[in-house]
Amino acid sequence: MQRKRILILDGHPGETSLSRTFAETYAQSAQQKGHEVRMIHLSDLQFDHDFGQGNYNEYKPLEPVLEDVLNDLEWSEHLVLTTPMWWGGLPAKLKGLIDRAFIPGRTFDTRNTTRIGFPSPMLTGRTARVILTSDTPGWFMRLIYRQAMIRQVRDQILGFVGFKPTKFTYFAGASDPKPGNVDRWISKVQQIGAQAA
């Protein structure tokens, strides 16, 4: 198996969570297989997550922790994001991290466009895995919500800056899991981490 540079972002704003457990589980499995791993816990980062009145030409100067996040993204070959779904989307602090750190000139290029006129992605050649927890049953997520959050993260965020393909692992019933579910979920994450997938 080819050795990979893996960045793991625990996208839960709390210090303890299933997202953190999954991030650490994945990291341990990947490291045991010889992969190089860097870990970011969103709860450790202090930054202003309000993009405010900024635009592509004038945006807030990046705090050092956001510069570190960008450096880690540029270093990585594979990104693992663990996050809950809250109100159909990403937690506010995680969305704020993306709003602030995914800036032109570092993650996408507004001066060069794709065939359909979108800015060119600058983080190409990288893959991603999102480990998503929710209380929404999988069938409801697919049929009623039409996987809106999954499509947003895959296509409008990670795909927009070059992470392709992005694979998803979805665990439902996370707030009050049935007996044995968490152990099964952890086992699944261990398998994914061992494969660096």
Rosetta blueprint (number, residue, H / E / L):
1 M L
2 Q L
3 R L
4 K L
5 R E
6 I E
7 L E
8 I E
9 L E
10 D E
11 G L
12 H L
13 P L
14 G L
15 E L
16 T L
17 S L
18 L H
19 S H
20 R H
21 T H
22 F H
23 A H
24 E H
25 T H
26 Y H
27 A H
28 Q H
29 S H
30 A H
31 Q H
32 Q H
33 K L
34 G L
35 H L
36 E E
37 V E
38 R E
39 M E
40 I E
41 H E
42 L H
43 S H
44 D H
45 L L
46 Q L
47 F L
48 D L
49 H L
50 D L
51 F L
52 G L
53 Q L
54 G L
55 N L
56 Y L
57 N L
58 E L
59 Y L
60 K L
61 P L
62 L L
63 E L
64 P H
65 V H
66 L H
67 E H
68 D H
69 V H
70 L H
71 N H
72 D H
73 L H
74 E H
75 W H
76 S L
77 E L
78 H E
79 L E
80 V E
81 L E
82 T E
83 T E
84 P E
85 M L
86 W E
87 W L
88 G L
89 G E
90 L L
91 P L
92 A H
93 K H
94 L H
95 K H
96 G H
97 L H
98 I H
99 D H
100 R H
101 A H
102 F L
103 I L
104 P E
105 G L
106 R L
107 T L
108 F E
109 D E
110 T E
111 R E
112 N E
113 T E
114 T L
115 R L
116 I L
117 G L
118 F L
119 P E
120 S E
121 P E
122 M L
123 L L
124 T L
125 G L
126 R E
127 T E
128 A E
129 R E
130 V E
131 I E
132 L E
133 T E
134 S E
135 D L
136 T L
137 P L
138 G H
139 W H
140 F H
141 M H
142 R H
143 L H
144 I L
145 Y L
146 R L
147 Q L
148 A H
149 M H
150 I H
151 R H
152 Q H
153 V H
154 R H
155 D H
156 Q H
157 I H
158 L H
159 G H
160 F H
161 V H
162 G L
163 F E
164 K E
165 P E
166 T E
167 K E
168 F E
169 T E
170 Y E
171 F E
172 A E
173 G L
174 A L
175 S L
176 D L
177 P L
178 K L
179 P L
180 G L
181 N H
182 V H
183 D H
184 R H
185 W H
186 I H
187 S H
188 K H
189 V H
190 Q H
191 Q H
192 I H
193 G H
194 A H
195 Q H
196 A L
197 A L
